[in-house]
Amino acid sequence: MKIDDKLSETFNTDPIPEVKQEIITKDGEVLKEPNQKIETDYDDSRDNLKQLLVQGQEALMHSLEVAKQSEHPRAFEVVGNLIKQLADVNQQLMDLHGQKQKLDEPKVKKNEKNVTNNSIFVGSTAELNKLINKMKE
């Protein structure tokens, strides 16, 4: 029970409702809680990278057609550069997932409990026999 609730109960009054305040920047952006910011930024970055991949693939197809028709070495060099850039964007997308997973890991590890199911006895059979006999008594 919160202090406000206890005080309200003691003085027989209604608790004051919690007011959520929003901070609005000059640009009109509403600032959110840190976890929401991370989620929003992650979603925006992921969408942007996916959009870049789609547009890059379209540009690659068009450039490849131009290179085939012109048979000019510079055109094929441009196609090669586009392929490399698309591969880099793919890698950035995968890195983004890895970074997000690292941010989410501490939440998961806090809830885990270490449980030992198997125990190993290190010693001779004579010592084990003595231990079992002591446990029986």
N, C-alpha and C positions, 0 to 999 in steps of 0.2 A: 504494500500500500504506500502511495506517495505521501509526502508531507502535506501537500495541498489537500489531499483527500482526508487525512487525519484531522487537519485544522477545520475543514469544512464540517466534518462529523462532530467535532468537539463543540464548535460554536453554532451548530445546527443551521448551517447556511449551504447554499448550492455552491458546488465547486466552480471555479472560474474555468471556462473552456480554454483549451490550449489553442493559441492563435499561431498559424503558420505564416511566417513572413517571407516574402519573395524579394530578392534583390534584382533590380532591373538595371542593366548597363545603359550607357548612352546610345548604344546601337539598338536597344530594344530587346536584347537577349535576356531571358530569365535565367539567373544563376540557380543551379540545382545543388543537391547534396553531392558530395564527392563520388559516391558509388554510382549515382545516376549520370554524372559527368563522364565517368569512365565508360559506362555502357553506351551513352550517346556518341561519344567520340569514337569508340570502337565500331559502332554500327555505321557512322558516317564514313570513317576511313575504309571500312570493308566495302561499302557501296561504291565509293569513289574508285577504289582499285578494280572492282569488278567492271565498272563502267569503262575505265581505261583499257581493260582487257578486251572488251567487246569492240570498242572503237579501234583499238590497235589491230585486232584481227581483220576488221573491215579494211583498214588502211593497208595491211599486209597483202590481202587478196588483190586490191586495186594495184598496188605497187608491183606485185608479181606479174599481173597481166601486162602492165606497161613494160616491165623488164623483158618479158617473153617477146613482145611485139617489136621492141626496139633493138633487142639483143646487144644493148650497150653495157659495157662493164660497170659503169657508174651506177646504172639502174639496179644491177644485181648487188652491188655494194650496199645500196640503200635498203634492199630487201634483207640482206644479212644483218644490217644494223637494227632494222625493225624487229627481226626475230630475236636478237639479243635483248632488246629493250622489253619485249613481251615476256621473255624468260625472267628478266629482272623484276618485272611487276608481279609475276607469279611468285617469285621468291619473297617479295615484300609482303604479299598476301599471307603466305605461310608463316613468315616471321611475326606478322601481326597476331596470328592465332596463337603462336608460342608465347608472345608477350602477354596476351590476355589470359592464357592458361596459368602463367606464373603469377599474375595478379590474383587469380581466383584460388590458387593453391593454399595460402594460409588459412582461408576459411574452412577448407576441407580438413586440413591437418589438425585443427583445434578440436574437431569433433571425434577424431579417431582415438581409440583406446587400444593399448597394447595388451594382448592376451596371450599367455603362453599355454598352449595345449599339450605339448610334449615336453617331458622332463627326461634328462639323461642322467643315469647314475654312473659316476666314474669311480671305479675301484675294482677290487677283486671279488670273485664269487663268494669267498669266505666273509668278506666285509658286508656284502649284500645280504647273505644269510643271517648274520648277526643283527643287521638292521631290521629284517623282517621278523625275527624272533622277538626283538624288543617291542615292535609294533603290536605283536600278538598279545604280549603281556600287558 
